[in-house]
Amino acid sequence: MFRYPWLFLLPFLFLLIFFFYPLSAILGVSLFEDGRLVNEGLQALVTRPYYRQIAWFTLWQATASTILTIALALPGAYVFARYRFWGKSTLKAMSTLPFVLPTVVVASAFSALLGPRSVLNEGLMVLFNLQSPPIDLQNTVWIILLAHIFYNYSVALRMISSYWQNLSPEVEEAAAMLGANPRQIWWRVTLPRLQPAVNAAAVLVFIFTFTSFGVILILGGPRFSTLETEIYRQAANLFNLPVAATLSLLQIAFTFVLMVVYTRTQARLSTASSLRAAETQQQHPHTTGQRIMLAANLTLMILLLGAPLLALIMRSLQTDSGYSLLYYTQLFVNDRNSIFFVPPIWAAVNSAGIALVTMVMAVLLGLLSAVFLSHSDQWPGLKKWLDPLMMLPLATSAVTLGFGFIIALNRPPFDLRRSLILVPIAHTLVALPFVIRAVLPALRRIPPSLPEAAAMLGASPWQASREIIWPLIRSALLVGAVFAFTISMGEFGASVFVTRPNSPTMPVAIARFLSQPGSLNFGRALAMSTLLMGICTAGFLLIERFRIGDEGEF
């Protein structure tokens, strides 16, 4: 597979030009001016309480979101790991849908469920003859936490349950026979055995909530700001590049440390896990307590994951004159008074074209990266840092990437700010880690003896790759391809910076509609969010169709 070693330089060259070079430009803007060292951005962060409050709130909301997500996911993970029940595979598959939804869709869904004009509020006002909405969590920290739980619940559920189902229950049974009560068994036996999976899930959820953008921007409003939204505000609204760059560097340094922890923990999980059947560890609930626990967890899961999406669909159909497709038909109308010069539905066409290009780029680069990483055991010193470096775009704010593109790719030799390829490049950086994490476990599970035996039988490296390696990784590569397409369709943070005003993507169009006054703009945003949710759902169903068991890390 290393017959053409220069091919494996392509992912590193891509990251060097389109990731590290923009980051170095951010470093230059934050620390240097006219060739001399300055500390304007750093001084502002240290001396102004405003930025310390932003940093504190970013840490606080990410920590609270992570704790709540893990606490809610653990009972669900136990149910999926230990019990058989009707509809289990379908429910587990659909529980992953929120994770592949764009953040702007999630924000729109929670606005439709818990905002002042939500379906729930309108129903309660009619039912109890109220003059004002009884529930309004818009622009509160509670709706931010709920949206983060909704968005990341499936990540924790899948990672923990996949690990848990491979742990034999005999250890817990032995502890019970020795006189341990259920509480002692949980704290002294079960939880320590689950710690690697819990730690990996917690770190990943923390990274996602720490760098959350669309949820904070749309649901939090001007009252709440994190490092992510402040980077956008300082760069796009105030043009304060030194402060925006310094905030970006602070975020990158913190998330890189977290990504090092995650990749090392995940590597241990991948080594310990297997694809053996877990049905022997599972049973049908046979006691009243087990049935109650199963019913309570399934009810919580359905309400938590289903209610916002159902509210989004219903609200997109609800107009002043009743239920109709008005907001959907308005997506095809060229309204000269709007911010668009073309019908808004063209945003979907733009997104689809960009997503196809992104998919091709991410799959090619991701496959090369995964093959190289799977053979990095030959260089133990390099392996220690190589994996987290390749995964660093996952932990880097999409807003930071977009900001870096703006200040770095506006002059030769990489003057791409007016180029159509800039958006797919930005999306490829976001999607690349997902392709790697989909393909890498499949490659690591291939015994080295297989290609070696093929070589001994006279097969060329190309024949061994085509006849042995390709059939074993084909499904994982298809999963990565659909992941890349779906993520590109919903990417928002970087797109805000690099898309052209007259050719927005669907998430950018949704955010613009939400920022405009009037019920028609709000309805258009919900209609487009529903369409985007449908596209992501179709992509997700393809992912589950191609996935083998719980293969992959998402």
N, C-alpha and C positions, 0 to 999 in steps of 0.2 A: 504493500500500500504506500510505501515511501519511494516508489520508483521515480516520481517527479517531485523531489523535496521542495522545489521552489514554489509549488502550489500552496504549501502550508504557510508561506510567507504572506499570502494574500489577506487572510483575516487580520494579521498583525499590522500590515500596511494600511488596511482600511481603518483599524482602530487608531493607528498613529496619526493619520491625516484628519479623520473626522471625529475623533474623540479626544485624544491627548493634545493635539494641536489647538483645538478650541479651548481646552482647559488651560493650556499654557497662555493663551491669549487673555483669558480671564485673570490669570495670575499676573500678567503684565499690566493689565488695566488697574488691578487692585493695589499693586505695590510700586508701580513705576509711572512716572510722568516726565516726558521729554528727556528720557534717559537717566533720570535721577530717582533715587528711592524715596517714596512718600508713604505716609501711614494714615492718610485721610480716612479711608474706609475702616481700618482697624481702630483708629482713635474714636470714630463715631460709635463703633460697637462697644467699646470699653467705657466711654464716658456718658453715653445717653441711656437712661433707664428704659427707654422705649424698646430698644433692641434686645436688652436683657429680658424684658417681659415677653417679647416674641419668642426668643430662644426657650424660655421657661415654658410657655404655653405649647410650643411644638413638642417638647419632651413630655409634658404632662398629658396632652391629648393622645400622643402615640402610646405612652405607657398605659393609660386608662383603657384605650381601645384594645391593646394587646391582652391585658388581663381579662377584660370582659369577653373577648373573643375566645380565648383559650378556656375560660371557665364554662362558657356555654357549649363549646365544641367537645369537651371531654366526655360528658354523658352521651352525646350523640355518637362519638367515636366508639364508646363501649358497646352501644346498641348494635352498631354495624359490625363490630369485631366479634361479638359473642353470640348474636341471635340470628336466626333465619325467620323471615316473615314475607308475606306476599307483597310484591311490588318493591322489594328492597333494591334491586339493581337499577330500576328506573328512578327511584327516589334519590339514590346516591348519585346517579348520573345528572339528574336535574339540579341537585344541590350545588353542583359546580358552575351552573350557569351564571350566577352573580359575579363570579371571578372574571369571566371573560367579557362582562358588560363594560362599556366605557364609563368613566366616572361621571361624565355629564348625564348619561342615561340614569345612573344610580341617583344622582342629585335630583333629576327631574322626577323620578319615581317617588322619592321621599317628599318632594314638594307637592306632588299629586296626592300623597297619602296623609301628610301631617301639616301641610301649609294652610294658610287662611282660606284658600279657595279649593281645598281638598274635597274628595268624595266623602270622606268620613265626617268632616265638619258640616258639609251641606246636609248630609243625612241627619246628623244630630240636631241641627238647627230646625229642620222640618219636624223631626220627631218630638222635640221638646219646646217648639215654638220660641226659639231663641232669636235675638236680634243681632248677635255677634258670634263669631266662631268660638266655641268653648275650648278648642285645642289649637294652639298655634305655636309650634316648635321651630318655625322658620327663624333663622338667625340666632339660634341658641346652641349651646355646646351639646345639648342632649341629642339633637338631630344629627350633629356631626358624629357623635359616638355610635348612634344607631346605624348610620350609613356605613361607617367603617366596619362594624360588626357584620352587617349584611354583606359587605364586599369581600371580607376576608374569612368569614366563617367556613366556607368550603375549603379554603387552603388548609386551615388547621384540622378540619374534619378528615380530609383525605389523607394528610400526612400521618396523623396520629392513628387513625383506624387501620391504615395499611400496615403500619408497624405493629400495632396491638394484635391484629389477627394472626400474626406469626409467632406470638408469645404463647407458650403452652400454659393453660390454666392450672396445671398440676402443682405449680409452686404455691399458688394461692390456696389450693385445696389442702396441701400439706400443712400450711400455716394454720388453717382452720382446724385441722385434726389435732394440732398441738395446742389448741385453746385460744388462738387469736380471734378477737371479735372483728366484724367488718371494718370498723374504723381503723384498727391497728393494721389489718391486712392492706388497706388502701395506702396508708401513710408509710408503712415500713417495708412493704413488699411490692405492690403494684406500681405506685408512683415512681420509686427509684428505677424500676425496670423500664418505665416509659420515658424517663428523663431525657434520653437522647432525642427522641421524636418530639417531645414537648419543647425542648430547647430549640430545635431546628425550626419548628413551626412558629414559636414565639419570636425568634429573631427575624424570620421572613415577614411575619405580620407587622412587626415593629417598623421594619424598613418601609413597607408599603404605606403605613399610616404616617410615618415620619415625613415621607416625601409626597403625601397626598396633596393634590392641587385642585381638581375640579370640585370635589366635595366641599372643601373649605371655601373656595371662591364663590360657589353658587349658594350653598346652604348657610355658611357662616356669615356672609355679608361683610360689610366694613367693620363690624364690631370685633371680629376675630381674625387674626392674621398669624400665619406660621412662616417659617423661613422660606418655604416654597412660594407662597403668595406674596411675601414681601420682596423676594427677588424679582418677581414679575412686576410688582408695583414700582419698585425703584428703577428698573430698566425700561419698562414700556411707558409708564405714566410720568415719572419724575426725571427720567434720563440721568439718574445719579449712578453712573456706571461703577465708580470705585466702591460704593457701598454694596451695590448688587453683586459685584465680583467677590468682595470679601465674604458676604453671606454665602455665596456659592461655594467658595473654598472651605468655609467652616462646615457646610453640609456634606461636601464630598469627603472630607477627612473623617467625619464621624461615621458616615455610611460605609466607607471602605473598611474601617475596623469591624463593623458589623458583618460585612460580607465575608471577610476572612474567617470570622467565627462560623458563619453559616456554611461556607463551602467545606470547611474541615469537619463540621458536624455531619453534613449531608454525605460526605465521602464515607464516613464510618457507617452511616445508615445504609448506603448503597452496598457496601461490602457485606454487611450483616444480613441484608434482606434477600429474599428469594422469591421465585414465582411459584412455589409449591402451593397446592390447594389448601385453603384455610377452612373448608367445610367441616373437617374433622374436629375443629375447635369450636364449632357453632352448634346451637341447639334451638329448638322452638321454645318460646316462653311457656312454662307449664305451671307456674304459681301465680297467684293473684298479684303479688308484689311486682313480679317481673312484667306482667301484662300492663300494670298501671305505669311502671317506669317506661316501658316501650311506647305506650300511648301518649304519655306526657311529652316525651322527647320528639316523637313524630309530629305531634300537634304544634309544639314550639317551632320545629323546623319549617313546617308548612306555613305557619303564620309569619315567621321572621323573613322567610325567603319569598313567599308567594304574595303576601299582602301588598307590598310596594309595587310589584310588577302588575298585579291585577288592577290596582288603583291607577297606575299609569295608563293602562289600556282603556279603562272606563273613562278617565278624565279626558283622554284624547278624543273620545267620541261624544262627549257632553258639551253641547252648545247652549246658548241662551234660549233657543227654541226647542230644546230637547236633544235626544241622541241622533246624530247624523255623521256623515263623512265629510262635513264642511271643511274641517281643518286639513284633512288629507287632500281634498281637491284644491285647496288654496296653495298647496305646495307646487302646483303646476302653473300657477298664475304669475305672470311677470308684473309685479306691482312696482311701478316707477317711483312710488314714495318710500319704498323700503331701501334697505342698505344694499340690496342685490341688483345687479344689472341683468340677470338672467333668472328664470324661474328657480326657486329654491331646490327643486328636485335634482337640479344639476349638481348640487353638492354631493348627492349620492353617487352620481356618475363619476365625479372627480375622485371621491373616496375609493370607489371600486377599482379605477385605473391605477391609482397610487398603491392600493393594497396588492394588486397583482405584481407590480414591479417590485414592491417590498418583499413579497413572498419568494420570488425567484432569487433576489439578492441574499435574503436571510438564510434560505435553505442552502445555497452554495457555500456561503461563508460559515454557516453553523456546522455543516457537515465536515468541512475541513478542520474547523476548530475542535470539534468533538473527537475526530480521529487522532489529531495531534495530542489532545489531552489524555486520551485513553492509552497512549504510548509514553506518557511523560514519566512513568515509573523508572525509565532508564536514567532520568536526571532528578534524583530525589531533592537536591537543593533547589532546582528550578520549579519542581512541582509544587513546593510549599507556597509559592506566590503566583504561579501561572494561572491556576484556576480562579482565584479571586480577582486577578487582573482582567481575565476574560469576562468575568461576571460583573465587573464594576459598572457597566452601563445600566444594569438592572437596578443597582442601588443609587445611581445618579439621577437627580431630578431631571425629568424631561424638560422642565422650564430652564434648568441650567444648560442643558444641551442646546435648546433653541437660542438662549442668550449667547452662548459661546459661538454658535453659527453666525449670529448677527455681527459680532465684533471681529471674528476671525476670517470669515469667508467673504469678505467684501473688497479684497484687493488681490492682485496677482501673487502667487501663481494659482490661487484657488478662489477666484472671483465668481462665486456661484449664487449670490443673493438673488439674481434675476433668472436663474436657471430653474427649469421645471424639475430637474432631478434632485434638487435640494430636499424637497419634502420626503420622497422615498428614502433618501439617505438617512434623514433624521429618524424615520420610522424603522429602518433596518437596525439602527443602533438600539432602539427600544426592544425590537422583536428578537434580535440575535441571541440574547441569553436564554430565551424560552426555547428556541430551537436547540441550543446546546444542551439544556437540561432535559429535553425530550429524547435526544439521540444518545447522549453520553452513557446513561445507565444500560441501554441496549448493547452498546459497544463493550462496556466493561464486563458484561455477562457472557461474552463470547470466549470460550476457553482458548488460550493460545495454541493448544495442541491441534485445533481444527485447521487453521491455515498452514501450520507446520506439516501436518499429515498430507494436506493437498500438495504442498511443495515437494514432499518426498515421493509422491505418486506422479510427479512430472508436471503438475499444473503451474502455469505462469502466474506471477502476482496478479495480473489482470483477470485471469480465469478464476483464481481463488476469490478475488473480490466480488466478481460477478456471480459465481455459483454458490459461494458459502456466506460471505459477509452480507451481501445485498439482501438476500431473502430474510436474514435475521434482523436487519435494521430497517427494512422497508416500512413496516407499520409505524415505527417510532418516527421515521423521517416524514411520513404523511401527517402524523400528529403535529410535528413541528411546523410543517408547511401551513396547516390550517390555523395553528396558533398565530403564526406570523401574519396571515391574512386578516384574521379577526382582530388582532391587536392593532394592526395598521388602520383598520376601519374605525376603531374607537380612540385612537391616540389624539390627545388634546393638548397636553402641556407644551410640547415642542411645536405643534402645528400653529398655535397662537402666534408664534414669532415668525415662522417661515412661510406660511401660506399667503397667497396673494389676496388682496381684498375682493377682487372680482371672481375668484375661483376658490371659495372656501371648501373645506371638508365638512362632513356631516357634523362632527362634534363642535367645530367652530361655528357652523351655522346655528346649531342648537343654542350655544352660549350667547350668540348675538341676538337671537329671538328672545331669550330670557331676559336680556338686558334692556329690551325695548318695552315701552308701556303698551297697554291695551290687551284685551282678551284674545284678539286674533293672533297677535304675536305669541302669546303664551300657548294658545292652542296649537299653533304651528310647531312650536318647540316640542310639545308633548307628542304630536303626530310624528315628527321626524325622529324623536327618541324611540317611539314604538317601532318604527320601521328599522331603526338601527338595532334595537333589541331583537327583532325578528331575524336580521342578518346574522347577528352574533349567536343566536340560538341555533340556526341552521349550521353554522360553523362548529359550534360546540357538539352538536349531534354527530357530525362527521368525526370529530376528535374521538368521541366515545366509540364510534364504529370502528376506527382504526386501532384504538388502544388495546394492548394485550394485558388483561388483568389490570393492575395498578401501576403498570410500567410508566416511568417518567417521574418527575419530581413535582409536578403541579397537577 
